[in-house]
């Protein structure tokens, strides 16, 4: 099962690479289109064990958004049992894009270290 998941994941990451490369090579507003775009990419919830699903410890990539002050080149890791909800990432993103809100689904705040 993991071998098949690897083939699918490789296909998706290759497509993501093409997309991000296009955004990076396109000039826009004194920077690149990638600077003015936030792209969030995450895995499915498949744990690789007999097709089981788990919402814990999901890898997530956030690319672009330099114009909004996102910090890149880092890996943020959280305790698998006491991690912030995914909604914290989404709340951080919408606030950086200028949406004035302090709430988003089950967010407990913004994600520390992302911006």
C-alpha positions as CSV (number, residue, x, y, z in Angstrom):
1,X,0.0,0.0,0.0
2,X,2.8,2.4,0.8
3,X,4.4,1.9,-2.6
4,X,1.2,2.8,-4.3
5,X,0.7,5.8,-2.1
6,X,4.3,6.9,-3.0
7,X,3.5,6.8,-6.7
8,X,0.5,9.0,-6.2
9,X,2.3,11.4,-3.9
10,X,5.2,11.7,-6.3
11,X,2.7,12.7,-9.1
12,X,1.1,15.3,-6.9
13,X,4.4,16.8,-5.7
14,X,5.7,17.0,-9.3
15,X,2.6,18.9,-10.3
16,X,3.0,21.2,-7.3
17,X,6.6,21.8,-8.3
18,X,5.6,22.9,-11.8
19,X,2.9,25.2,-10.4
20,X,5.3,26.8,-7.9
21,X,8.0,27.2,-10.5
22,X,5.5,29.0,-12.8
23,X,4.5,31.3,-10.0
24,X,8.1,32.1,-9.1
25,X,9.0,32.9,-12.7
26,X,6.1,35.2,-13.3
27,X,6.7,38.9,-12.4
28,X,4.0,40.7,-10.5
29,X,3.8,43.9,-8.4
30,X,7.5,44.4,-7.7
31,X,8.1,40.7,-7.0
32,X,6.9,37.4,-8.3
33,X,3.4,36.0,-8.4
34,X,4.6,33.5,-5.7
35,X,5.4,36.4,-3.4
36,X,1.7,37.5,-3.7
37,X,0.2,34.0,-3.5
38,X,-0.1,31.5,-0.6
39,X,-0.2,27.9,-1.6
40,X,-1.0,25.3,1.1
41,X,-0.4,21.7,0.2
42,X,-1.1,18.8,2.6
43,X,-1.2,15.1,2.5
44,X,-4.3,13.0,2.7
45,X,-5.2,11.5,6.0
46,X,-4.0,8.0,5.0
47,X,-1.7,6.7,7.7
48,X,-0.3,4.0,5.3
49,X,-1.6,1.3,7.6
50,X,-4.3,-0.7,5.8
51,X,-5.9,2.5,4.5
52,X,-6.6,3.8,8.0
53,X,-7.1,7.5,8.4
54,X,-5.7,9.7,11.1
55,X,-5.9,13.5,11.6
56,X,-2.7,13.5,13.6
57,X,0.8,14.6,12.5
58,X,-0.2,15.4,8.9
59,X,2.6,17.0,6.9
60,X,1.6,20.4,5.5
61,X,3.6,22.7,3.2
62,X,2.9,26.5,2.9
63,X,4.7,28.2,0.0
64,X,4.8,31.8,-1.2
65,X,3.3,34.7,0.7
66,X,6.6,36.6,1.2
67,X,4.6,39.8,0.5
68,X,2.6,39.0,3.6
69,X,5.6,38.2,5.8
70,X,5.4,34.4,5.9
71,X,8.6,32.9,7.3
72,X,10.1,30.2,5.1
73,X,12.9,27.7,5.2
74,X,11.8,26.1,8.5
75,X,10.1,23.1,9.8
76,X,7.5,23.6,12.5
77,X,6.9,20.4,14.5
78,X,4.3,20.0,17.2
79,X,3.6,17.4,19.8
80,X,1.5,14.7,18.2
81,X,-1.0,14.5,21.1
82,X,-1.1,18.2,22.0
83,X,-0.9,19.9,18.6
84,X,-2.7,23.1,17.6
85,X,-5.7,22.6,15.3
86,X,-5.2,23.0,11.5
87,X,-7.6,25.9,11.8
88,X,-4.8,27.9,13.4
89,X,-2.8,27.8,10.1
90,X,-5.9,28.9,8.2
91,X,-6.6,31.7,10.7
92,X,-3.0,32.9,10.3
93,X,-3.3,32.9,6.5
94,X,-6.6,34.8,6.3
95,X,-5.3,37.4,8.8
96,X,-2.1,37.9,6.7
97,X,-4.3,38.4,3.7
98,X,-6.1,41.3,5.5
99,X,-9.2,39.6,6.7
100,X,-10.0,41.2,10.1
101,X,-11.1,38.2,12.2
102,X,-9.9,36.5,15.3
103,X,-12.0,33.3,14.8
104,X,-12.0,30.5,12.3
105,X,-13.7,27.2,13.0
106,X,-11.9,25.6,16.0
107,X,-8.8,27.8,15.9
108,X,-7.3,28.6,19.3
109,X,-5.2,31.4,17.8
110,X,-2.7,32.0,15.1
111,X,0.2,29.6,14.5
112,X,3.3,30.7,16.3
113,X,6.4,30.8,14.1
114,X,4.6,30.9,10.7
115,X,4.7,34.7,10.3
